[in-house]
Amino acid sequence: MFKKRDVVVFLAGAAALHTLSHLLISFTHILPLELYGIVWTQQLNLWTIVISGLITVALLYWAANLKK
């Protein structure tokens, strides 16, 4: 039904959207933010941007190496 490449590209898009949302959070100046007992600081948000960006790049690299 779906090829593995299609699923990996979809997941890369979801990871990219996650990265973009955290970039936008950093520009809205709402941090620090307490959510469910966890204080979300600017430094924690930066780590999330970096890790999510690396996951996006890794998924895109994987998708590029799969058959079309």
Distance bins in CASP14 RR format, pairs under 12 A and 6 or more apart:
PFRMAT RR
TARGET T0000
AUTHOR 0000-0000-0000
RMODE 2
METHOD distances of the structure
MODEL  1
1 7 0 0 0 0 0 1 0 0 0 0 0
2 8 0 0 0 0 0 1 0 0 0 0 0
2 9 0 0 0 0 0 1 0 0 0 0 0
2 10 0 0 0 0 1 0 0 0 0 0 0
2 11 0 0 0 0 0 1 0 0 0 0 0
3 9 0 0 0 0 1 0 0 0 0 0 0
3 10 0 0 0 0 0 1 0 0 0 0 0
3 63 0 0 0 0 0 1 0 0 0 0 0
3 66 1 0 0 1 0 0 0 0 0 0 0
3 67 1 0 0 1 0 0 0 0 0 0 0
3 68 0 0 0 0 1 0 0 0 0 0 0
4 10 0 0 0 0 0 1 0 0 0 0 0
4 11 0 0 0 0 0 1 0 0 0 0 0
4 59 0 0 0 0 0 1 0 0 0 0 0
4 62 0 0 0 0 1 0 0 0 0 0 0
4 63 0 0 0 0 1 0 0 0 0 0 0
4 65 0 0 0 0 0 1 0 0 0 0 0
4 66 1 0 1 0 0 0 0 0 0 0 0
4 67 0 0 0 0 1 0 0 0 0 0 0
4 68 0 0 0 0 0 1 0 0 0 0 0
5 11 0 0 0 0 0 1 0 0 0 0 0
5 12 0 0 0 0 0 1 0 0 0 0 0
5 59 0 0 0 0 0 1 0 0 0 0 0
5 60 0 0 0 0 0 1 0 0 0 0 0
5 62 0 0 0 0 1 0 0 0 0 0 0
5 63 1 0 1 0 0 0 0 0 0 0 0
5 64 0 0 0 0 1 0 0 0 0 0 0
5 65 0 0 0 0 1 0 0 0 0 0 0
5 66 1 0 1 0 0 0 0 0 0 0 0
5 67 1 0 0 1 0 0 0 0 0 0 0
5 68 1 0 0 1 0 0 0 0 0 0 0
6 12 0 0 0 0 0 1 0 0 0 0 0
6 13 0 0 0 0 0 1 0 0 0 0 0
6 63 0 0 0 0 1 0 0 0 0 0 0
6 66 0 0 0 0 1 0 0 0 0 0 0
6 67 0 0 0 0 0 1 0 0 0 0 0
6 68 0 0 0 0 1 0 0 0 0 0 0
7 13 0 0 0 0 0 1 0 0 0 0 0
7 14 0 0 0 0 0 1 0 0 0 0 0
7 59 0 0 0 0 1 0 0 0 0 0 0
7 62 0 0 0 0 0 1 0 0 0 0 0
7 63 0 0 0 0 1 0 0 0 0 0 0
7 66 0 0 0 0 1 0 0 0 0 0 0
8 14 0 0 0 0 0 1 0 0 0 0 0
8 15 0 0 0 0 0 1 0 0 0 0 0
8 55 0 0 0 0 0 1 0 0 0 0 0
8 56 0 0 0 0 0 1 0 0 0 0 0
8 58 0 0 0 0 1 0 0 0 0 0 0
8 59 1 0 1 0 0 0 0 0 0 0 0
8 60 0 0 0 0 1 0 0 0 0 0 0
8 61 0 0 0 0 1 0 0 0 0 0 0
8 62 1 0 1 0 0 0 0 0 0 0 0
8 63 1 0 1 0 0 0 0 0 0 0 0
8 64 0 0 0 0 1 0 0 0 0 0 0
8 65 0 0 0 0 1 0 0 0 0 0 0
8 66 1 0 0 1 0 0 0 0 0 0 0
8 67 0 0 0 0 0 1 0 0 0 0 0
9 15 0 0 0 0 0 1 0 0 0 0 0
9 16 0 0 0 0 0 1 0 0 0 0 0
9 56 0 0 0 0 0 1 0 0 0 0 0
9 59 1 0 0 1 0 0 0 0 0 0 0
9 60 1 0 0 1 0 0 0 0 0 0 0
9 61 0 0 0 0 0 1 0 0 0 0 0
9 62 0 0 0 0 1 0 0 0 0 0 0
9 63 1 0 1 0 0 0 0 0 0 0 0
9 64 0 0 0 0 1 0 0 0 0 0 0
9 66 0 0 0 0 1 0 0 0 0 0 0
9 68 0 0 0 0 0 1 0 0 0 0 0
10 16 0 0 0 0 0 1 0 0 0 0 0
10 17 0 0 0 0 0 1 0 0 0 0 0
10 59 0 0 0 0 1 0 0 0 0 0 0
10 60 0 0 0 0 0 1 0 0 0 0 0
10 63 0 0 0 0 1 0 0 0 0 0 0
11 17 0 0 0 0 0 1 0 0 0 0 0
11 18 0 0 0 0 0 1 0 0 0 0 0
11 52 0 0 0 0 0 1 0 0 0 0 0
11 55 0 0 0 0 1 0 0 0 0 0 0
11 56 0 0 0 0 1 0 0 0 0 0 0
11 58 0 0 0 0 0 1 0 0 0 0 0
11 59 1 0 1 0 0 0 0 0 0 0 0
11 60 0 0 0 0 1 0 0 0 0 0 0
11 62 0 0 0 0 1 0 0 0 0 0 0
11 63 0 0 0 0 1 0 0 0 0 0 0
12 18 0 0 0 0 0 1 0 0 0 0 0
12 19 0 0 0 0 0 1 0 0 0 0 0
12 52 0 0 0 0 0 1 0 0 0 0 0
12 53 0 0 0 0 1 0 0 0 0 0 0
12 54 0 0 0 0 0 1 0 0 0 0 0
12 55 0 0 0 0 1 0 0 0 0 0 0
12 56 1 0 1 0 0 0 0 0 0 0 0
12 57 0 0 0 0 1 0 0 0 0 0 0
12 58 0 0 0 0 1 0 0 0 0 0 0
12 59 1 1 0 0 0 0 0 0 0 0 0
12 60 1 0 1 0 0 0 0 0 0 0 0
12 61 0 0 0 0 1 0 0 0 0 0 0
12 62 0 0 0 0 1 0 0 0 0 0 0
12 63 1 0 0 1 0 0 0 0 0 0 0
12 64 0 0 0 0 1 0 0 0 0 0 0
12 66 0 0 0 0 0 1 0 0 0 0 0
13 19 0 0 0 0 1 0 0 0 0 0 0
13 20 0 0 0 0 1 0 0 0 0 0 0
13 21 0 0 0 0 0 1 0 0 0 0 0
13 52 0 0 0 0 0 1 0 0 0 0 0
13 53 0 0 0 0 0 1 0 0 0 0 0
13 55 0 0 0 0 0 1 0 0 0 0 0
13 56 1 0 0 1 0 0 0 0 0 0 0
13 57 0 0 0 0 0 1 0 0 0 0 0
13 59 1 0 0 1 0 0 0 0 0 0 0
13 60 0 0 0 0 1 0 0 0 0 0 0
13 63 0 0 0 0 1 0 0 0 0 0 0
14 20 0 0 0 0 0 1 0 0 0 0 0
14 21 0 0 0 0 0 1 0 0 0 0 0
14 52 0 0 0 0 1 0 0 0 0 0 0
14 53 0 0 0 0 0 1 0 0 0 0 0
14 55 0 0 0 0 1 0 0 0 0 0 0
14 56 0 0 0 0 1 0 0 0 0 0 0
14 59 0 0 0 0 1 0 0 0 0 0 0
15 21 0 0 0 0 0 1 0 0 0 0 0
15 22 0 0 0 0 0 1 0 0 0 0 0
15 48 0 0 0 0 0 1 0 0 0 0 0
15 49 0 0 0 0 0 1 0 0 0 0 0
15 51 0 0 0 0 1 0 0 0 0 0 0
15 52 1 0 1 0 0 0 0 0 0 0 0
15 53 1 0 0 1 0 0 0 0 0 0 0
15 54 0 0 0 0 1 0 0 0 0 0 0
15 55 1 0 1 0 0 0 0 0 0 0 0
15 56 1 0 1 0 0 0 0 0 0 0 0
15 57 0 0 0 0 1 0 0 0 0 0 0
15 58 0 0 0 0 1 0 0 0 0 0 0
15 59 1 0 1 0 0 0 0 0 0 0 0
15 60 0 0 0 0 1 0 0 0 0 0 0
15 62 0 0 0 0 0 1 0 0 0 0 0
15 63 0 0 0 0 0 1 0 0 0 0 0
16 22 0 0 0 0 0 1 0 0 0 0 0
16 23 0 0 0 0 0 1 0 0 0 0 0
16 49 0 0 0 0 0 1 0 0 0 0 0
16 52 0 0 0 0 1 0 0 0 0 0 0
16 53 1 0 0 1 0 0 0 0 0 0 0
16 54 0 0 0 0 0 1 0 0 0 0 0
16 55 0 0 0 0 1 0 0 0 0 0 0
16 56 1 0 1 0 0 0 0 0 0 0 0
16 57 0 0 0 0 1 0 0 0 0 0 0
16 58 0 0 0 0 0 1 0 0 0 0 0
16 59 0 0 0 0 1 0 0 0 0 0 0
16 60 0 0 0 0 1 0 0 0 0 0 0
16 63 0 0 0 0 0 1 0 0 0 0 0
17 23 0 0 0 0 0 1 0 0 0 0 0
17 24 0 0 0 0 0 1 0 0 0 0 0
17 52 0 0 0 0 1 0 0 0 0 0 0
17 53 0 0 0 0 0 1 0 0 0 0 0
17 55 0 0 0 0 0 1 0 0 0 0 0
17 56 0 0 0 0 1 0 0 0 0 0 0
18 24 0 0 0 0 0 1 0 0 0 0 0
18 25 0 0 0 0 0 1 0 0 0 0 0
18 45 0 0 0 0 0 1 0 0 0 0 0
18 48 0 0 0 0 1 0 0 0 0 0 0
18 49 0 0 0 0 1 0 0 0 0 0 0
18 51 0 0 0 0 1 0 0 0 0 0 0
18 52 1 0 1 0 0 0 0 0 0 0 0
18 53 0 0 0 0 1 0 0 0 0 0 0
18 54 0 0 0 0 0 1 0 0 0 0 0
18 55 0 0 0 0 1 0 0 0 0 0 0
18 56 0 0 0 0 1 0 0 0 0 0 0
18 59 0 0 0 0 0 1 0 0 0 0 0
19 25 0 0 0 0 0 1 0 0 0 0 0
19 26 0 0 0 0 0 1 0 0 0 0 0
19 45 0 0 0 0 0 1 0 0 0 0 0
19 46 0 0 0 0 0 1 0 0 0 0 0
19 47 0 0 0 0 0 1 0 0 0 0 0
19 48 0 0 0 0 1 0 0 0 0 0 0
19 49 1 0 1 0 0 0 0 0 0 0 0
19 50 0 0 0 0 1 0 0 0 0 0 0
19 51 0 0 0 0 1 0 0 0 0 0 0
19 52 1 0 1 0 0 0 0 0 0 0 0
19 53 1 0 1 0 0 0 0 0 0 0 0
19 54 0 0 0 0 1 0 0 0 0 0 0
19 55 0 0 0 0 1 0 0 0 0 0 0
19 56 1 0 1 0 0 0 0 0 0 0 0
19 57 0 0 0 0 1 0 0 0 0 0 0
19 59 0 0 0 0 0 1 0 0 0 0 0
19 60 0 0 0 0 0 1 0 0 0 0 0
20 26 0 0 0 0 0 1 0 0 0 0 0
20 27 0 0 0 0 0 1 0 0 0 0 0
20 48 0 0 0 0 0 1 0 0 0 0 0
20 49 0 0 0 0 1 0 0 0 0 0 0
20 52 0 0 0 0 1 0 0 0 0 0 0
20 53 0 0 0 0 1 0 0 0 0 0 0
20 56 0 0 0 0 1 0 0 0 0 0 0
21 27 0 0 0 0 0 1 0 0 0 0 0
21 28 0 0 0 0 0 1 0 0 0 0 0
21 45 0 0 0 0 0 1 0 0 0 0 0
21 48 0 0 0 0 1 0 0 0 0 0 0
21 49 0 0 0 0 1 0 0 0 0 0 0
21 52 0 0 0 0 1 0 0 0 0 0 0
21 53 0 0 0 0 0 1 0 0 0 0 0
22 28 0 0 0 0 0 1 0 0 0 0 0
22 30 0 0 0 0 0 1 0 0 0 0 0
22 31 0 0 0 0 0 1 0 0 0 0 0
22 33 0 0 0 0 0 1 0 0 0 0 0
22 40 0 0 0 0 1 0 0 0 0 0 0
22 42 0 0 0 0 0 1 0 0 0 0 0
22 44 0 0 0 0 1 0 0 0 0 0 0
22 45 1 0 1 0 0 0 0 0 0 0 0
22 46 0 0 0 0 1 0 0 0 0 0 0
22 47 0 0 0 0 1 0 0 0 0 0 0
22 48 1 0 1 0 0 0 0 0 0 0 0
22 49 1 0 1 0 0 0 0 0 0 0 0
22 50 0 0 0 0 1 0 0 0 0 0 0
22 51 0 0 0 0 1 0 0 0 0 0 0
22 52 1 0 0 1 0 0 0 0 0 0 0
22 53 0 0 0 0 1 0 0 0 0 0 0
22 56 0 0 0 0 0 1 0 0 0 0 0
23 45 0 0 0 0 1 0 0 0 0 0 0
23 46 0 0 0 0 0 1 0 0 0 0 0
23 48 0 0 0 0 1 0 0 0 0 0 0
23 49 1 0 0 1 0 0 0 0 0 0 0
23 50 0 0 0 0 0 1 0 0 0 0 0
23 52 0 0 0 0 1 0 0 0 0 0 0
23 53 0 0 0 0 1 0 0 0 0 0 0
23 56 0 0 0 0 0 1 0 0 0 0 0
24 30 0 0 0 0 0 1 0 0 0 0 0
24 31 0 0 0 0 0 1 0 0 0 0 0
24 45 0 0 0 0 0 1 0 0 0 0 0
24 49 0 0 0 0 0 1 0 0 0 0 0
25 31 1 0 0 1 0 0 0 0 0 0 0
25 32 0 0 0 0 0 1 0 0 0 0 0
25 33 0 0 0 0 1 0 0 0 0 0 0
25 35 0 0 0 0 0 1 0 0 0 0 0
25 40 0 0 0 0 1 0 0 0 0 0 0
25 41 0 0 0 0 0 1 0 0 0 0 0
25 42 0 0 0 0 1 0 0 0 0 0 0
25 44 0 0 0 0 0 1 0 0 0 0 0
25 45 1 0 0 1 0 0 0 0 0 0 0
25 46 0 0 0 0 0 1 0 0 0 0 0
25 48 0 0 0 0 1 0 0 0 0 0 0
25 49 0 0 0 0 1 0 0 0 0 0 0
25 52 0 0 0 0 0 1 0 0 0 0 0
26 32 0 0 0 0 0 1 0 0 0 0 0
26 33 0 0 0 0 0 1 0 0 0 0 0
26 40 0 0 0 0 0 1 0 0 0 0 0
26 41 0 0 0 0 0 1 0 0 0 0 0
26 42 1 0 0 1 0 0 0 0 0 0 0
26 43 0 0 0 0 0 1 0 0 0 0 0
26 44 0 0 0 0 0 1 0 0 0 0 0
26 45 1 0 1 0 0 0 0 0 0 0 0
26 46 1 0 0 1 0 0 0 0 0 0 0
26 47 0 0 0 0 0 1 0 0 0 0 0
26 48 0 0 0 0 1 0 0 0 0 0 0
26 49 1 0 0 1 0 0 0 0 0 0 0
26 50 0 0 0 0 0 1 0 0 0 0 0
27 42 0 0 0 0 0 1 0 0 0 0 0
27 45 0 0 0 0 0 1 0 0 0 0 0
27 49 0 0 0 0 0 1 0 0 0 0 0
28 42 0 0 0 0 0 1 0 0 0 0 0
28 45 0 0 0 0 0 1 0 0 0 0 0
29 42 0 0 0 0 1 0 0 0 0 0 0
29 45 0 0 0 0 0 1 0 0 0 0 0
30 40 0 0 0 0 1 0 0 0 0 0 0
30 41 0 0 0 0 0 1 0 0 0 0 0
30 42 0 0 0 0 0 1 0 0 0 0 0
30 45 0 0 0 0 0 1 0 0 0 0 0
31 39 0 0 0 0 1 0 0 0 0 0 0
31 40 1 0 0 1 0 0 0 0 0 0 0
31 41 1 0 0 1 0 0 0 0 0 0 0
31 42 1 0 1 0 0 0 0 0 0 0 0
31 43 0 0 0 0 1 0 0 0 0 0 0
31 44 0 0 0 0 1 0 0 0 0 0 0
31 45 1 0 0 1 0 0 0 0 0 0 0
31 46 0 0 0 0 1 0 0 0 0 0 0
31 48 0 0 0 0 0 1 0 0 0 0 0
32 38 0 0 0 0 0 1 0 0 0 0 0
32 39 1 0 1 0 0 0 0 0 0 0 0
32 40 1 0 0 1 0 0 0 0 0 0 0
32 41 1 0 1 0 0 0 0 0 0 0 0
32 42 1 0 0 1 0 0 0 0 0 0 0
32 43 0 0 0 0 1 0 0 0 0 0 0
32 44 0 0 0 0 1 0 0 0 0 0 0
32 45 0 0 0 0 1 0 0 0 0 0 0
33 39 1 0 0 1 0 0 0 0 0 0 0
33 40 1 0 1 0 0 0 0 0 0 0 0
33 41 0 0 0 0 1 0 0 0 0 0 0
33 42 0 0 0 0 1 0 0 0 0 0 0
33 44 0 0 0 0 1 0 0 0 0 0 0
33 45 0 0 0 0 1 0 0 0 0 0 0
34 40 1 0 0 1 0 0 0 0 0 0 0
34 41 0 0 0 0 0 1 0 0 0 0 0
34 44 0 0 0 0 0 1 0 0 0 0 0
35 41 0 0 0 0 0 1 0 0 0 0 0
35 44 0 0 0 0 0 1 0 0 0 0 0
35 45 0 0 0 0 0 1 0 0 0 0 0
38 44 0 0 0 0 1 0 0 0 0 0 0
38 45 0 0 0 0 0 1 0 0 0 0 0
38 48 0 0 0 0 0 1 0 0 0 0 0
39 45 0 0 0 0 0 1 0 0 0 0 0
40 46 0 0 0 0 0 1 0 0 0 0 0
40 47 0 0 0 0 0 1 0 0 0 0 0
40 48 0 0 0 0 1 0 0 0 0 0 0
41 47 0 0 0 0 1 0 0 0 0 0 0
41 48 0 0 0 0 0 1 0 0 0 0 0
42 48 0 0 0 0 0 1 0 0 0 0 0
42 49 0 0 0 0 0 1 0 0 0 0 0
43 49 0 0 0 0 0 1 0 0 0 0 0
43 50 0 0 0 0 0 1 0 0 0 0 0
44 50 0 0 0 0 0 1 0 0 0 0 0
44 51 0 0 0 0 0 1 0 0 0 0 0
45 51 0 0 0 0 0 1 0 0 0 0 0
45 52 0 0 0 0 0 1 0 0 0 0 0
46 52 0 0 0 0 0 1 0 0 0 0 0
46 53 0 0 0 0 0 1 0 0 0 0 0
47 53 0 0 0 0 0 1 0 0 0 0 0
47 54 0 0 0 0 0 1 0 0 0 0 0
48 54 0 0 0 0 0 1 0 0 0 0 0
48 55 0 0 0 0 0 1 0 0 0 0 0
49 55 0 0 0 0 0 1 0 0 0 0 0
49 56 0 0 0 0 0 1 0 0 0 0 0
50 56 0 0 0 0 0 1 0 0 0 0 0
50 57 0 0 0 0 0 1 0 0 0 0 0
51 57 0 0 0 0 0 1 0 0 0 0 0
51 58 0 0 0 0 0 1 0 0 0 0 0
52 58 0 0 0 0 0 1 0 0 0 0 0
52 59 0 0 0 0 0 1 0 0 0 0 0
53 59 0 0 0 0 1 0 0 0 0 0 0
53 60 0 0 0 0 1 0 0 0 0 0 0
53 61 0 0 0 0 0 1 0 0 0 0 0
54 60 0 0 0 0 0 1 0 0 0 0 0
54 61 0 0 0 0 0 1 0 0 0 0 0
55 61 0 0 0 0 0 1 0 0 0 0 0
55 62 0 0 0 0 0 1 0 0 0 0 0
56 62 0 0 0 0 0 1 0 0 0 0 0
56 63 0 0 0 0 0 1 0 0 0 0 0
57 63 0 0 0 0 0 1 0 0 0 0 0
57 64 0 0 0 0 0 1 0 0 0 0 0
58 64 0 0 0 0 0 1 0 0 0 0 0
58 65 0 0 0 0 0 1 0 0 0 0 0
59 65 0 0 0 0 0 1 0 0 0 0 0
59 66 0 0 0 0 0 1 0 0 0 0 0
60 66 0 0 0 0 0 1 0 0 0 0 0
END
